């Protein structure tokens, strides 16, 4: 009789475990989950019984049990920028390696909703969380330390975002980028290609956007000095948003009608404000973060995009997810890396130019030489965001218009 009872109890336990299984799909699916209306009934798991190991005794996920969730920031996977690039890189990795992948979009642009989506993914069994953008800093502080068995990968989140009092746990890796180097390349190329009246439209004046802009000004100034030019001008403004606005469109119309020839539009969807104005006036655009020529030219006319100042979001995703899959995440966990130039070969770097309209003044060979000089340290670029854009001008004029009201 006892054996029969024991057998029945064992069968009940198996059925109970099956009913509590995670809700994630398998086999490299990419589905979206919106924030639940009420998360009170789905509290985060209590990990107090499993404190973080100081010596990485809890290994990261391997190919057999790895499940990847990407959480979007305040945009979505069609934003033609951070979210879309990260989503596509994660999706491609999942499909290539037979790994379950899902993306989740918070209900609103709030820290609470980002936390909710992270915890929802974890509750569903996803053990690798990928987060693009500085807006995740508060959510990382709230969640990463509570889930030591989950691997967190944050793109473009630095020490300044997380706070000086925050210690990066061993299950978290953060990557930032030397945007100033890509901005420098773009500004230098534009002047060499013959543009003397340039503009910079930033989204919000956060450090990453500032570094792009300040590098841009430095590249413009260096090229103008080399060419002996004294008539190069830069209009410089922040739009105060990462999406197109009426105010930004109006400012860009004024610039283009006033003689601005090319605008570096830096900050998510705000590029549309610059592109619309440039299209109307027959002017040009420089894209940002990803190779935007297909995006901008497709919407506003072939040939409008001269180049793009890029950072290696997709390359970072590929590197980090491979490290997790291969069991090598311990080499990266607990770090905030600043990624930039690692080679004389432009395509091997984490910052570079996208598809470019080469010309007599600036050829692909000239670009290769520029990158080699920057990699060697012959050319240095300041990343000091405590300065004003005009502080980097020696032979050019910078019209700093602050931020749009």
SEDOVO-144400 format. One record per atom (N, C-alpha, C, CB): x, y, z. Coordinates in steps of 0.05 Angstrom, whole numbers, plus 5000, padded with zeros to 4 digits. Each point is the difference from the previous one (the first is absolute). Glycine has a CB too. Example, Ala and Ser with C-alpha at 12.3 -4.5 7.8 and 13.67 -1.06 7.14 Angstrom:
! residues 2
526448865156;498250245000;501850245000;496249775025;503150444961;501650245001;498550225014;502449874957;
This chain:
! residues 405
501649765000;498450245000;501750255000;496549755024;505650254992;501850245001;501250064974;501049905047;499749884938;501350044974;498050134980;503049605008;494550324994;498050114983;499650305005;497749554997;502150525029;499750285008;502450174990;497349865040;505150034964;502450154991;500050044971;502549805037;496650004948;499950034971;498050214992;501249524995;496450495018;498050204994;501050285006;496549675009;504950365013;501150265007;502150094980;499349915048;502449924943;502050074980;498750094974;503149675020;494750194972;498650084975;498750275003;499249524990;499850545034;498750275004;502150224999;496549785028;505950174982;502150204999;500850064972;501749855045;498649954938;500750044972;498050174986;502449565000;495050375004;497850164987;500050285010;497449594996;503250455029;500150275011;502250174988;498149835042;504250054955;502350144987;499350074972;503249765030;495550074955;499450054972;498150244998;500649524988;497550515031;498150214999;501350275006;496549685014;505850334999;501350255008;502250074981;499049905047;501249974930;502150064981;499950284989;500149534988;502250585002;500250274989;498250034975;504650045018;494750214976;498250054977;501450074975;496850155032;505949844967;501550084975;499849794979;503050275028;497049834946;499949824978;502849894995;496150244979;504149545007;502649884995;500750014970;499449705039;503250254955;500849974972;500450264986;497649595000;503450625013;500850244986;497650174992;504049764984;493850235030;497750174993;500750295008;496849625006;501850574983;500350285008;497350135003;504450034976;494549955048;497350105005;500250245018;498149544995;499850625005;500050245017;498149965023;501050284960;499849835063;498249995023;499750295010;501549535013;496050564988;499550265011;499849985030;497550144959;502850085055;499950005029;497349915009;503450375003;496449465018;497449915010;498650235014;501749545006;495650454994;498550225013;500650035029;496449934966;504149845047;500550015029;502149795006;495350165010;506949925000;502249805006;500049925029;502650204963;495449885052;500049935029;499849705004;497950445010;500949424971;499749715003;502449854989;495150064997;506850094993;502449874989;502550125012;497649904957;502850075069;502450125013;502549874990;497350115040;504950054960;502649884992;500849775019;501450444981;500049375007;500849775016;501850095024;499749714959;500050155063;501650055023;502649854998;495950085028;506350064969;502649874996;501750015026;499850124952;499049935070;501550025025;501549745007;496850345015;502149444975;501349745006;502449954982;495649835016;504750344963;502249964982;501650264997;497349654975;504250435045;501550254998;502149984978;499250085049;501750164940;502050004979;502649875010;498050414981;503249435002;502649885007;502350194994;498149554992;503750485026;502250184996;502149904980;499350165046;500649584948;502049884982;498749874976;503049935040;494650194951;498749904976;499449705001;502350364975;496949545049;499349725002;497549934984;502249995045;496050224951;497749964984;500650074972;496950095039;503649724943;500850064973;497750124984;503349635002;497350544977;498050114983;498749784984;502450444998;495449634989;498549804984;501849894977;495750245011;503949514983;501449884978;497949954978;503549785030;497450124947;498349974977;497549835006;504050044972;496249765046;497849825005;497750145016;503249624999;497550585018;497950125016;499850304997;500649635032;500850484948;500150294996;497450104987;505049974996;493850235016;497650124989;500450315002;497049605013;502750544964;500750284998;497550174998;504449884978;495550335039;497850194998;501250284996;497049715029;502150434951;500850284997;497750185009;503149884961;497550325055;498050195009;500450264985;499749785046;498250324941;500350264986;500050235020;497849804959;503450425034;499850245017;497450144993;505150055003;494850214995;497550144995;499249994971;501050305038;500749584944;499349974972;499049724996;503450344986;496749574988;499249734994;501949894979;495250105010;504349654981;501949874982;499950094971;499749615030;498850604965;499950124973;501150295001;496149704987;505450365034;500950285004;502450074981;498449985047;502649824938;502250054981;502450105015;496750094963;503649845062;502350085016;500749795020;498750494994;501649595032;501049825021;498349745003;501750405023;495749644980;498349765005;500049814976;497250285030;502549834946;499849834977;502749854995;496650314980;505649835023;502649874995;500549785021;501750434981;497749635044;500349805021;498249764996;501450365032;496149704962;498049784995;501049824977;496350305016;504549824962;500849844977;502549845006;498050344969;503849775046;502449855007;499449765019;502750424995;495549635024;499249785018;498549784985;499850335038;498449764945;498349814984;501849834982;496150335001;505849804986;501849854982;501649805015;500250394970;500849695054;501549815017;498349765008;502950395016;494749674993;498249785008;499549814978;497950305033;501549804943;499449834978;502449834991;496650334985;505849805016;502449864991;500849785019;501450424978;497949615048;500949825020;497849835013;503650325009;494049704980;497849845011;499350085029;501349634970;498950625036;499550105028;497550165000;504950015009;493549945011;497450145004;500550305004;497949585020;500750584965;500250305003;497350135000;504549984977;495250225040;497550155001;500750295005;497449615018;501050574972;500450285008;497550105015;503050084960;497450115058;497850095016;500150315001;500149585028;497550534968;499850294999;498550115025;500049984950;501350195066;498750115024;497550164992;504450015023;493750014995;497550144994;500450304997;497649655025;504550464988;500550284998;503050065004;495350105016;505450144980;502850095005;500450065029;500350184953;499849615063;500450045029;501849785011;495550225004;506049845017;501749805012;498449765010;503250365013;494449704999;498449795011;499149804979;498450325034;500949784942;499149824979;502349854988;496350314990;506149815009;502449854991;500649775020;501850424977;498049645048;500549795021;497949784996;501950345032;495649744964;497949804997;500649814977;496750325018;504249794959;500649834977;502449825005;498150354970;503949755044;502449835007;499149775017;503050404997;495449665024;499249795018;498049814987;500750325038;497749784944;498249824985;501649804984;496550364998;505549744988;501749824984;501349785018;500950384967;500149715055;501449815019;498049805010;503350355013;494349744995;497949825009;499349794979;498250365030;502149714945;499349824978;502449814993;496750354982;505549685032;502249824996;502350114983;496849655006;503050604986;502250124984;502350075018;496750174965;505649745029;502350035018;502250174989;498949565018;500750574959;501850194989;498450254992;503349644983;497150585029;498550244995;501750214987;497149915040;502150184936;501550204984;498550265001;502049644970;499350585037;498750265003;501650224985;498149855045;500650284936;501450214985;499450285009;499949704962;502150445048;499650295006;500250075029;497250014962;503750245043;500550105026;497550015018;503750274981;494049735006;497550025016;499649765018;498050264963;503549525033;499749765016;501650025027;499349744958;502150475046;501850015024;498549945026;502850334975;495049815029;498549965026;498949725001;498850495001;500249404977;498949735001;502249795005;496550144968;505949925022;502349825005;500750005030;501750084954;498350165058;500750025028;497949845017;502150454992;495549554999;497949875016;499949704996;497450424996;503549484981;499649714994;502549834999;496150154975;506149955014;502349824994;501049865025;501250304963;499049845059;501049885025;498249805012;502550415007;494949604986;498049825012;499849734985;497550405015;503749584962;499849764983;502849914992;495450144983;506149755036;502849934994;500349784979;501050135046;496949714949;500249794980;499150094973;499249685036;500250584961;499250114974;502350184990;495149985013;505550004961;502150164988;498750254988;502849594990;498350645018;499050264990;502150134982;497350065042;501950034934;501750134981;498850274993;501649554981;499950665025;498950274997;501750154979;498350015048;500550104932;501350154979;499750305005;499349624967;502950525032;500050295003;499250095028;499050034952;501649815068;499550075028;502750015014;495449785000;505350465010;502650045013;499850065029;501650154957;500849905055;500250065028;498450255007;504549785002;495650424980;498550245006;497049965000;503750254979;495349565007;497249935001;499249855025;500050004950;501749815057;499449825023;500550145027;501249614971;500650585029;500650145025;502649915013;495250065007;506250125005;502649945012;499849805023;501550464987;496249525025;499749825023;499349714992;498650395027;501249564947;499149744990;502449824993;495850214983;504349555028;502049814993;498849804981;502350055045;499049924932;498949824979;500349715009;501250344964;496649515038;500249725009;501149824978;496150085030;504849694977;501349824981;498249894979;503049885036;494350154967;498249914979;499150224981;498449655032;502950584969;499450234983;502450094984;496550145033;503149904942;502050134983;498850244987;502349554991;499250675010;499150254987;502050094979;497650135042;501449954935;501850114979;499250294994;500549544980;501550635020;499750274990;501850034975;498850185047;501050044939;501450034975;501350284999;496849684977;505450335008;501450254996;498750154976;504349815019;493350294987;498550144979;501650244988;495849865023;505950264993;501550234990;501749924976;500150195046;500849564953;501749914978;498449984974;503049755032;494650144970;498349984976;499150274991;498549555015;500950635005;499250274993;502350154986;496950005039;505549964971;502350124987;500349924971;502350015045;497549734951;500249894972;497950134982;501749565018;495950474992;497850114983;500550304994;496849675021;504050484999;500550284996;502450054981;498150095045;504049764960;502450024983;499349934971;502949875039;495649914957;499349924973;498350214986;500249525014;497950605001;498250204988;501550244989;496449855031;505450254984;501650234991;501849934977;499950195046;501349584955;501849914978;498349964975;503149775033;494450164969;498349964977;498850264990;498949555017;501850674996;499350264989;497850165014;501449814959;497750095064;497850145014;501350205020;496949604996;502250655002;501150225017;498050105020;503050134962;494449825033;497950095018;498649755011;499350444974;501349505051;499249755011;498250045024;504249794984;494250015023;498350015024;500149755016;497050314975;502549725051;499749775018;497450035015;505049965005;493249854992;497549995015;500149765018;497450224963;502949835063;500149785020;497249955010;504750115012;494849664999;497449945013;499950145027;499649564975;501150295046;500350115027;502950015006;495549815015;505350395000;502950055006;501049815022;499450484987;500449265007;501349805017;502849954990;495549785010;506350105007;502849984992;500549874973;500949985048;497649814946;500549864974;499550194977;498849565021;499150594980;499350194979;502150234999;495149885004;505650215020;502050215001;502749914988;497750185041;503149584965;502549904989;499949994970;500849735042;497050184947;499850004971;500450294989;496849605002;501750585010;500150284991;502850135003;495250045012;506049915011;502750135005;502149874981;498750095048;501149654948;501849884981;499650114972;500149595028;497450454964;499350114974;501350274996;495649765001;504150415019;501250274999;503149984997;496250195028;505049634988;502949974998;500949904973;500149905049;498449924939;500749904973;499750224979;498649555014;499350614988;499650234982;502350195002;495049955004;505850115021;502150205005;502749904989;497550165041;503049584963;502649894990;500150004970;500249715040;497750214947;500050004970;500250294989;497249585001;501450615012;500150274991;502850115003;495250075013;506149865009;502850095005;501949894979;499050035049;500649714944;501749874980;499750134973;499749585025;497850504968;499550124974;500450305000;496749634992;503950495030;500550295002;497450164996;504649924983;493249975026;497450134997;499450195024;498449614973;500350615021;499350195021;497050065000;504650204998;493949674984;497250064996;498149775009;501350294963;499849525053;498449775008;498450085025;503449684981;494050265019;498250075022;498449755008;499850484985;499649515041;498449785010;497750115017;504049695000;493550254992;497750065018;499749765018;497750294965;501849765061;500049785020;497650045018;505149954998;493249845005;497750025018;499149735009;498550424976;500249575047;498749755010;496950044998;503949905032;494849894957;497150024996;498449945025;500849884954;500450005066;498649945025;498249764998;500150475009;500349364971;498349754997;501549814983;495750265005;503549484996;501149804983;497949914978;502949845038;495450354956;498149954978;499650274985;497749625026;501250374950;499650254985;498150195015;500949754957;499750505041;498350205013;499550244981;501749865046;496250284959;499450244983;502250205004;495049915004;506050135020;502050205006;502649934985;498050095045;502849654956;502449924986;499750034970;501049685036;496750254953;499650034971;500250304992;497049595000;501850585017;500150294994;502950115000;495450045020;506149875000;502850095002;501649904976;499750005050;499849754942;501549894977;499350144974;500249565024;497250514973;499250154977;501550274998;495449785002;504850355021;501450265002;502949964992;496950165036;504449634975;502849954993;500349964970;500749795045;497750034944;500449934972;499450244982;498749535010;499350624996;499450244984;502250215004;495149905004;506350095018;502250195005;502749924990;497450135039;502749634948;502649924987;501349765011;500550464991;498449425031;501249755011;499849784978;498850135048;503549744947;500149814978;499649715009;503050314977;497849635047;499949725010;499550005030;503149854962;495249975048;499349995028;500549725011;496550364994;505049635028;500449755015;497849995020;505150014994;493049805001;497649985017;500449765019;497050194963;503349875062;501049815020;498149985023;504750094986;493649695015;498349975023;497449864993;502050405019;498249334975;497549854994;498550114976;499849895048;497650134955;498350084978;500050304993;497349635013;504250535002;500150284994;501350064973;500350095048;501049714941;501250034973;497950084980;503549675011;494050244993;497850064981;499650304997;497849565011;502550595010;499650294999;502150124982;498150005046;504449914956;502150104983;499749914971;503050015040;496249734957;499849894973;497850134984;501749575018;496050494995;497850144986;500950274990;496749755029;504750404989;500950264992;502149994978;499150165046;502749654956;502149964979;498849934974;503249865035;494849964965;498749924976;498750244986;499249545019;499450624996;498650234988;502050204988;496349945033;506050094979;502050204991;502249894983;498950255041;501149494953;502149884984;502749995015;497650174961;502249785065;502549985016;500649715008;499150465018;502849504999;501049735006;499849935030;503150044960;497249705046;499749905027;502449815006;494950044998;505949965028;501849805010;498449845021;504250294992;495749455004;498649825019;501649945025;497649814961;501250035057;501349955025;499349725011;499950495010;501949405005;499849745015;500149764981;497350245034;501149764945;500149784981;500350124972;497149715030;503350114950;500350104973;497250084990;504149704992;495350565008;497350094995;499450074971;500150175046;501849774936;499650094972;497549874988;504950054995;494649695011;497749874989;497450115012;502749604993;497450475033;497750115014;499350284990;501249725040;500850464960;499550284994;499650044970;502650145040;499149744944;499750024971;497449884991;505049994994;494249795018;497549874992;497650175005;502149575010;498050595011;497750175008;500150284988;499749745042;502750364954;500350294993;501450054973;500050095048;500849704939;501250044974;502949904998;497150394995;503449474983;502749884996;502150224999;497949614975;504350345040;502350185000;499950215022;500249924952;497750085065;499950205020;501949955023;495250074988;505549675017;501749935022;502949974991;496249765022;505550414988;502950014992;501549775014;499750504992;499849465033;501349795016;498449965026;504650104979;496349725037;498949965027;502249955020;495749814981;504150325043;501949955021;498949775017;501550485001;499849294998;498949755011;501549915025;498649874954;499949985063;501349855021;499049714999;500450415029;501449414980;499649714995;498049875018;504550004983;493050075017;498049875017;499749714992;497650435005;502149514969;499749734992;502449835006;497050154964;505449965032;502449855006;500349945030;502250224961;496949975056;500149955029;498149785008;501250485007;496449534981;498049795006;501149734992;496350324993;504849664983;501149754990;502249895019;498950144953;502950045054;502349925017;499049915027;502950334977;495349815036;499149935027;498349755001;500350495011;497849494970;498449764999;501649754994;496150284986;505949754997;501949784995;501549925025;500450154953;500450055063;501549955025;498249855019;502750414993;494849665009;498149865017;499649714991;497750435010;501949544964;499549734989;502449825005;497150214965;505349905032;502549845003;500949975028;501250154955;497349985064;500849985028;502350185008;498449544998;502050684987;502350185005;499250275011;502449774964;495150255045;499050265009;501650115024;495549884983;505749955033;501550095023;502350184992;498849585023;502150414952;502150184991;499050294997;502149614976;495350425023;498850274995;498350095024;499949904952;498949925063;498250085022;501350185020;497649584993;500950615018;501050185020;501550244988;500349625030;499650414943;501650214987;498250214986;503749674994;497450575003;498950204982;502250064980;496850205035;502949714941;502150044979;499250244983;501149515000;501050644992;499650224981;501349904973;500050365036;498349604945;500949874975;500550214978;497449595012;504750384974;500750194979;501649874977;500050365034;502549734963;501749904978;501749775011;500050454978;499949335007;501749775007;501749924977;496549855032;503350294946;501549914976;500450244981;498149545005;503850444977;500450194978;497849964979;504950015008;493849754992;498049944980;497350105010;502649604985;496250605002;497550125010;497849815007;501250384973;498349415011;497849825004;500349835025;499350004951;503149995060;500549835024;499550165026;503349734973;496050525025;499950175023;497150035010;504050254984;495749845041;497450045012;498950284995;501349685035;500350494953;499050264990;501250044972;499750205047;498649884934;500850024972;498050164984;502549575004;498150484971;498150124982;498449794985;503050404995;494549664999;498449824984;500550054970;496649985036;501649944948;500250044971;500450304994;497149604991;504950474994;500950284997;500150074970;502649975043;496750274951;500250114973;502950104996;495050134999;506749694994;502850074997;500350214977;501549545017;500650624984;500650204980;502950054997;495650215009;505149974974;502950074996;501250115026;499150094951;499350055064;501150125025;500349805022;498050424987;500549375013;500049805021;499349734988;498950345036;503149494958;499549744989;500149795021;502150154958;497249605034;500249785020;502849965010;496149794977;505950265006;502849985008;500650225021;501349814955;497650435041;500350215020;498849935027;500050344963;497749535036;498649915024;501749795015;495650094979;505549725006;501749805012;502450125014;498549684965;502750525022;502350145011;499250155025;502150044954;495650095046;499050145023;499749825024;497750334970;501049445026;499549815021;502749895011;495649884979;506350065003;502649905009;501450215017;500449734958;499450525035;501350215016;498650035027;501350244958;496149735043;498550025025;500749765018;496350254977;503949515011;500649765015;502850025011;496949744971;504950385014;502850025009;500450225021;501449844955;496650335048;500250225020;501250254988;500449665035;500150344939;501150244987;497950225001;502949724970;494650205027;497750185002;498549935026;499650064949;500050145068;498649955025;497550175000;504349905025;493650004988;497450145001;499150025029;498849834953;500450405055;499150045028;497249905003;503050405004;496549485020;497349915007;498950165023;501249544984;500050695022;499250165023;497450144995;504850075010;493049835002;497450124997;499450235019;498549564984;503550515032;499750235017;500650274986;501249705039;499750284936;500650234985;497550084983;504949884999;495450344987;497950084981;501049934972;498450385030;499949584951;500949934973;501950204988;495749774993;503950485013;501850214989;502849995011;496150284994;504249585028;502749985012;501949844983;498050045045;500949804936;501749834984;500750134973;498049615022;501150634974;500450144974;502550175001;495150014992;506749954988;502450174997;499950164975;502649665026;496350234952;499950154975;497250024989;504749854990;493450035023;497250014991;498350165019;500649554978;496950515013;498150145017;497849815009;501150444976;498449555049;497849835011;497850185010;503349635012;494350354977;497750155009;498449825019;499850274957;500949745069;498749835020;497350125008;504549855017;493450014975;497350105005;498749865024;499550104951;502049765065;499049885024;498049784995;500850435023;496849594990;497949804996;497550144992;502149695035;496350184949;497450114992;498150005023;500849854953;497750375049;498150025022;497549834996;501850455009;
